[in-house]
């Protein structure tokens, strides 16, 4: 994510800012990819802190308009969790827009989001996160930091976050779009990831009954469950690396001269970018360990996983 500029005083402002320190009211323009002076606010600006400008004639912004189902806001805490989920969604969607998806030039179907809560006015509900033909279901319980950490530990996952969930499910959406729109995609995909027509439910049952280690073939244990999950975990991991690299460079920070020059990292979206982002991730991991915090990027990329990421990048970069 880049760092933006106040249109009034030209001071640095950040993606979540609703106003500048100078007092100027801001809005993010998704079509322009920049902060602009507030003119037409998203209907969720006051309730959810959405700082995007209104899209077209509708009341919401481009991101909020994709939300089809909202959680029960009569339950205390649900509005705050919904707001944090929407904030993560806006960040991740901009990453896809930077790749050419969900822009005015992209005429394909947009994803829709069902943001559900386990806590409702009628009692506890079961929420299963997933993707189905462009519809993405997310559990806003994951917006609670303590709850997300408990689930991460219970599932023995090295990384769990709202951004991670969103990138994973949106990777399924990208696979669905590519399968529908690009005749050459599935044959190429099967040659590297396997046959996605394998029984999905049976594959997941086997995984949960006997989880396999990631080994050298997969980014995570869950990726080994089925080709669909291998793709989603791999693409999400690559999107994490893109954001690490972009955000790091936007701050003006730099690493000592290494394998990849800064200028090359900005233009290369495959092997060189992966290497650059991993170098940055290792440096940030070292800083976090000094503060007793979790690693920023706790994954080891085997040559095969890197090949899968490079393959994915060739298809998702539009």
Rosetta blueprint (number, residue, H / E / L):
1 X L
2 X L
3 X L
4 X E
5 X E
6 X L
7 X L
8 X L
9 X L
10 X L
11 X L
12 X E
13 X E
14 X L
15 X L
16 X L
17 X L
18 X L
19 X E
20 X L
21 X L
22 X L
23 X L
24 X L
25 X E
26 X E
27 X E
28 X E
29 X E
30 X L
31 X L
32 X L
33 X L
34 X E
35 X E
36 X E
37 X E
38 X L
39 X L
40 X L
41 X E
42 X L
43 X L
44 X L
45 X H
46 X H
47 X H
48 X H
49 X L
50 X L
51 X L
52 X E
53 X E
54 X L
55 X L
56 X L
57 X L
58 X L
59 X L
60 X L
61 X L
62 X L
63 X L
64 X H
65 X H
66 X H
67 X E
68 X E
69 X E
70 X L
71 X L
72 X L
73 X L
74 X L
75 X L
76 X L
77 X L
78 X H
79 X H
80 X H
81 X H
82 X H
83 X H
84 X H
85 X H
86 X H
87 X H
88 X H
89 X H
90 X H
91 X H
92 X H
93 X H
94 X H
95 X H
96 X H
97 X H
98 X H
99 X L
100 X L
101 X L
102 X L
103 X L
104 X L
105 X L
106 X L
107 X L
108 X L
109 X L
110 X L
111 X L
112 X E
113 X E
114 X E
115 X E
116 X E
117 X L
118 X L
119 X E
120 X E
121 X L
122 X L
123 X E
124 X E
125 X L
126 X L
127 X L
128 X L
129 X L
130 X E
131 X E
132 X E
133 X L
134 X L
135 X E
136 X E
137 X E
138 X E
139 X E
140 X H
141 X H
142 X H
143 X H
144 X L
145 X H
146 X H
147 X H
148 X H
149 X H
150 X H
151 X H
152 X H
153 X H
154 X H
155 X L
156 X L
157 X L
158 X L
159 X L
160 X L
161 X L
162 X H
163 X H
164 X H
165 X H
166 X H
167 X H
168 X H
169 X H
170 X H
171 X H
172 X H
173 X H
174 X H
175 X H
176 X H
177 X H
178 X H
179 X H
180 X H
181 X H
182 X L
183 X L
184 X L
185 X H
186 X H
187 X H
188 X H
189 X H
190 X H
191 X H
192 X H
193 X H
194 X L
195 X L
196 X L
197 X L
198 X L
199 X L
200 X H
201 X H
202 X H
203 X H
204 X H
205 X H
206 X H
207 X H
208 X H
209 X H
210 X L
211 X L
212 X L
213 X L
214 X L
215 X L
216 X L
217 X L
218 X L
219 X L
220 X L
221 X L
222 X H
223 X H
224 X H
225 X L
226 X L
227 X H
228 X H
229 X H
230 X H
231 X H
232 X H
233 X H
234 X H
235 X H
236 X H
237 X H
238 X H
239 X H
240 X H
241 X H
242 X H
243 X H
244 X H
245 X H
246 X H
247 X H
248 X H
249 X H
250 X H
251 X L
252 X L
253 X L
254 X L
255 X L
256 X L
257 X L
258 X L
259 X L
260 X L
261 X L
262 X H
263 X H
264 X H
265 X H
266 X H
267 X H
268 X L
269 X L
270 X L
271 X H
272 X H
273 X H
274 X H
275 X H
276 X H
277 X H
278 X H
279 X H
280 X H
281 X H
282 X H
283 X H
284 X H
285 X H
286 X H
287 X H
288 X H
289 X H
290 X H
291 X L
292 X L
293 X L
294 X L
295 X L
296 X L
297 X L
298 X L
299 X L
300 X L
301 X L
302 X L
303 X H
304 X H
305 X H
306 X H
307 X H
308 X H
309 X H
310 X H
311 X H
312 X H
313 X H
314 X H
315 X H
316 X H
317 X L
318 X L
